């Protein structure tokens, strides 16, 4: 496959997944902002979204202060923000258009219709009327795109590069979502001090589980009260949780093997080591060294892996 074609497919998938995960990240913060909490905790939550997304400088160029309204606008509607939902869906559509002949008609029409519908919804103010409903729509369109892709495309290199982009982006964003949550809580990981705090903590963790479609899964796996330690374990180390770091790295390694070439052995090794750390990791050891430090290092390693994939298979980044 031509590297330019692989590049478009890879980034089409990454931008689609990024739009969904941005919606999930905003949705969990929006839902928790409706719960009783101090102004400082609420403020930290919105600041966390900007900082974990590494968009502080870009945000400051548009807004003087960090608040819910401006952060939501910046992360949803600002086309100059490359990580906003509107930018991600637009870029996914542009990449799909560039390789229209490689995609099935159903895949192209799904992605194109998502872009057209998004423009209509934003123009008519549907996002402002009901942010929660809008975020659910973004997640649904991502699900639809992914399902149509798997259900209609030939299982060749084109599909493998799409899947590679999807799961690399998912691993990155699940780690960021977890990190945003801890920034927002501004509390000791091991729990709240009194009964009232514990009750609020339960609702916070329920919100993050629902944001990754993991609430029912948590109940099925643990059959017990929601605790921060088990939420972290579920979203990081459980290979059977679809949006976990471990499951994402399993899919990345699998698809890397399917597209491997003579120069990709080092990239395979890097991905394999990252997966092994999750496969054999223990949540108590991770918490002992600090969850934020672990997730920060994980994000650095995911970015390095993405750079190696670009070097081995895609259009050079300085091209």
WOKA-V83644 format. One record per run of one state. SS is the DSSP state (@ for helix, = for strand, . for the rest). FROM is the first residue (numbers start at 1). TO is the last residue. If there is no record, write none. Layout:
# WOKA-V83644
ss = [SS & SS]
from = [FROM & FROM]
to = [TO & TO]
This chain:
# WOKA-V83644
ss = [. & @ & . & @ & . & @ & . & @ & . & @ & . & @ & . & @ & . & @ & . & @ & . & @ & . & @ & . & @ & . & @ & . & @ & . & @ & . & @ & . & @ & .]
from = [1 & 3 & 34 & 39 & 53 & 56 & 61 & 68 & 77 & 85 & 99 & 100 & 103 & 105 & 124 & 126 & 130 & 131 & 153 & 157 & 186 & 195 & 212 & 215 & 223 & 228 & 237 & 245 & 260 & 265 & 280 & 283 & 290 & 291 & 314]
to = [2 & 33 & 38 & 52 & 55 & 60 & 67 & 76 & 84 & 98 & 99 & 102 & 104 & 123 & 125 & 129 & 130 & 152 & 156 & 185 & 194 & 211 & 214 & 222 & 227 & 236 & 244 & 259 & 264 & 279 & 282 & 289 & 290 & 313 & 319]
